Amino acid sequence: MPIVQRYAKNPILTKNDIPFPVATVHNAGVVKFNDKYIMIFRSHLDTGRSILGKAVSDDGFKFKVSAEPFLTPADSGVFGDYEEFGVEDPRITYINGEYLITYSAYSRHGVRIALAKTKDFQTVERMSLITEADYRNVVIFPEKFNGLYARLDRPHSEISPWAIWISYSPDLIYWGESKLIMRPVQYHWDEMKIGPGAPPFKTEKGWLSIYHGVFPTMAGSVYRLGVALHDLSDPSKIIAVGDRWILQPEEQYEITGYVHNVVFTCGAVPEDDGTVKIYWGGADKVMCVGTAVIDDLVDFCLENSREAL
């Protein structure tokens, strides 16, 4: 039996479910707020540029999309300069009474990560651009470590190709103490590049991180999902990395789309019953969800582990 069980009624959102014109709906961050599931998703417009929308669910499976977009590119100021080409791939972390949203800001200057915050998902405040170009896939841990915020990210680098780093911040604005903590493995399912997926969540044996890995083929790249386990008190220390993937494109809605052969996660919601809902974009076109037992994912890491570096 697969470790991740796809929801039988996937995809859970398509462009036909969106009450404003879009070409796709994918790569969404998801959290619980006031006993409801809040999804902030990415959609391509017919210009090819992206905006963020919002959907709400009682059960985490059936979502209703809000009538207006949640976040569109700024048209002035520093954010206007760096969001000119679109906003993409949000991740959401709850910490200190606020929901932090990291997202990719695209412009003629490359891609940077922007940070916004909200308390109610009705209004959203942009805080800062927290990386230079070119960075993607920033996820913030939901706890501080020695008084510092911590994040995982994936800078573009040909010296250490598309690997996962950790950085720390006293105030969410200024980040440093950066360290490489996990690399792709040659001729492996994630050999081309890896990147943080959903924000890590706490288990008894460590912080569980669901990441994406990319493998190049003659027909193009394949995006799959894997898991890693970080030390509870020092998240720069990776206890284990699952040697095999936990999810790959298999269904038609994951194999064919805007970008073929992609499962890509930006959000996962751990539940009180010991399961986790994992949300992923299928082929950069539709939103999907599946469930897994958290202990199974932890054991998968520990029993089938490989070196992180």
N, C-alpha and C positions, 0 to 999 in steps of 0.2 A: 504494500500500500504506500502511495507517495506520502512524504512527510508533510507536504502542504496539500490540503484538500481544496480544490477549486469549488467555488460556489456554483451550484447547478444552474443558476440563472445568469451567469456571466454572459456578456459584459453588463455591469450594473449601470453604466452611463455611456451613452453615445451622443454624437452631435445632435441627434433628433430629440434628445431630452433637454437641450439647452434653449431657453426662451429668447435668446438673442443669436444673431447669425455667427456661427463658428464652423470651422472645418474639422476640428478634432476636440476631444476632451481626454486628458491623460495626465500622468505624472503628478499626482495629488498628495499633499500632506493631509493627514487626518488625525484628529484628537477628539477626546470626549470633553464636552462643556455643558454643564447643567443637565446631565443625564442624557444628552443627545450627542450624536456624532457629527462633527463639523468637518467638512471636506473643502479644502482650498485647492482647486484644480487649475491646470494649465490648458489653455485652448489656443490653437492657431486661428487667426483671422484669415480672410481670403487674400490678404496682403502677404501672408507667410510669417507675419510677426505675431507674438504671443501676448495674451493677457491672462489674468487670473480671475476665476469665478468661484462662487461659494455654493455648496449644497449641504442640506441638513437631513439627518436620518434618526429615527427612533431606535432602530435595531442594527445599524451598521451595514445593512444590505440594500435597503430600498431608500434612495435619496431623492429629495426634491430640490431643484436648483432655484436659487434666488433670481429675481427678475432682472437684476442689473449686475454687471461685473463687480468683483470685489476690489481689484486693483488693476489699474491700467497704467501704462508708462507715463511718468511725470512729463510735463511739457515746459518746465522752467527750472531754473536753479541747477545745482550740482546733480540732482537726480535726473533732471531733464537731459543733461549732457550724457549721462551714462545709462539711461534706460531708453534711449532713442529707438533702438531696434527691437525692444520688447522685454517682457519680464517672464521668467520661466521657473519651473521645477521647485515649488515651495516646500519647505520643511517647517514643522511647527513643534515647538518645545514649550511646555508649561513649567515656569520656575518663578518663584517670588511673587506669586499672585498675578503674573502676566503671561500671555502667550507670545512667544518670540517667533517671528517668521523670517527665515532666511530664504532668499530667492536669487536667481541669476539675473543680472542686469546686463543686457546686450546693447552695444553701441559700436560706432566706427572705431572705438578705442579698444575693442575686445570685450571679454566678459569679466565682470566683477561680481562679487557677492554683496547684496544689500541686506540690511537688517531693518525689520519693522516690528511693531508691537501692537497688541490689542488686548483689551480686557473683556470685550463683549462680542467681538466679531461683527459689530455694527459700524464702528469707526476704527480706522487703522492709522497709525502714525509711523512715518519713516524715521529711522533713527540715524543711520550712518551707512556709508559704504565701507565694509570691513575688510576688504582685500584689494590688492592691486589686480591688474590683468596678468595672467589668465588663470582664474580659479573657478572651480565648480564644486557642487555637492557638499556644501557646508552644513553640518548637523551639530547642534548644541546639546550637550548633556543636560539632563533635568536636575542636576545637583552641582554644587560647587565642590572644589577640591582644594583644601588648604586656603580657603577664602577666595579662590579664583574660579571663574567660569572656564569651561573647557569645550573645545570643539574638535571635530574631525573635518578634514577637507582634502581636496585633491587638486594640487597645482599641476599645470602642464609643465613637463620637464623631460627633455630627451636624455638627461644624465641619469635620472631616476624615474623611468617612464611611468607616468600616470599612477602613482602610488598614493597610499593614504598616510596623512600626517596628522599630528595633534598640535594644538596651540592653546594658549591660556590668556585670560584677560581679567583685569580687576574691575572693569566697568562696561564690558561688552563693546567698547569702541576701539580701544587699543589692544592689540593682540601680539603675543610674542612667546618666547621659550618654545619655539616650534621644533618638532622632532619627527623624523620619519619612523613609522611604526609598522608598516605592512607593505609588502611589494607583491606584484604579480609573479607567477611562476612560469618559467619557460616551457613551452609546448604543453600547456595545461588549459583547462576550460576558461581561465581568466588571464591568459598570458599577455594579452594586448594592453589592457588597462583595468584598473579597479577603482572604485570610488564608494564613499559612504552612501547608504541608501536612506533608510528610515533612521530617525534619532534613536540612539541606544536606549534600552530600558533595562531596569534592574531585575536580576534573578538572585537566588540564594548563592549561586556559584560564580557570579560575575555579571558585568554589563553585557547584554547580548546585542550585537550589532548585525543588522542585515545589510549586506553590501551587494553591489553589482559587479560582475566581471564580464569582460568582453573577449571573445575569441575570433580571430580573422579566418574567414574561409574564402574559397574561390567565388562563392555567391554573395560575399559581403560579410559583415560582422554579425555575430550572434551575442545578444545580451542575456545573461542568466543571473540568478541570485544565489548568494552564499551567506554563511554566517561565521562570525568570530566572537570570541568571548574575551572581555577585558577585565583586568583586576578591579575589584570594587573600590579600593582606596587609591589606586594609581592606574588610571585608565590608559596611560601610555604603555603599560605592560600588557601585552596580549597573551592570555593564558593558552588559548587554542584557536585554530582556524580549521573549519571543516574542509576536508580535502576535496569533497565532491560538492556539486551544486545542489541546492534544495528545490529549485524551480527553473525550468527552461521553457522556451516557446514550443508549445505542442498543439494548442487549439488554433483553429483558423484565424480567429481574431487576434492572435498573438504572432502568427506567422506572416500574415499579409496586412499591410496598412500603409500609413504615412512613411514609416521606416520599418522594413520587414524584420522579422525574427527578433523581437524585443519583448522582454519582461523587465520593467524598470520601476523600482519602488521608491517612494518618498515618504511613506507613512506606514506605521504599524501600531495597533492599539492592543496592549496586553489587558486581559480580562481577569476578573476575580476568580473565575472557575479554572484558571491555569492554562487557558488557551490564549492565542493571540490572533487577531485579525490582521492580515497582511494585505495591503492595497498596492496594486501595480498598474502601470499603463501597459496596454497591449498594443504592440506595433505602433507606438506613438499616435494612437487613434482613438482608443476606447479605455474606459476604466474597468478594472476587475478587482475581485477580492477573493481571498481564500483564508482558511484557518489552519492552525497547527497547534500542537501541544507544546508549551514552552519547555517542559522538561525534555521532550524528545529532541528539540533543537539544541539544548544544552548538551545532552548526551551525544548528539551527532557531532558536535564540536570536539568534545573530549575523547571520544572513541575513534574518531577518524581524522585526527589532527595532523597538520603539517606545520613547518616552520613559517613564521610570519615574515621573516626577513631572509 
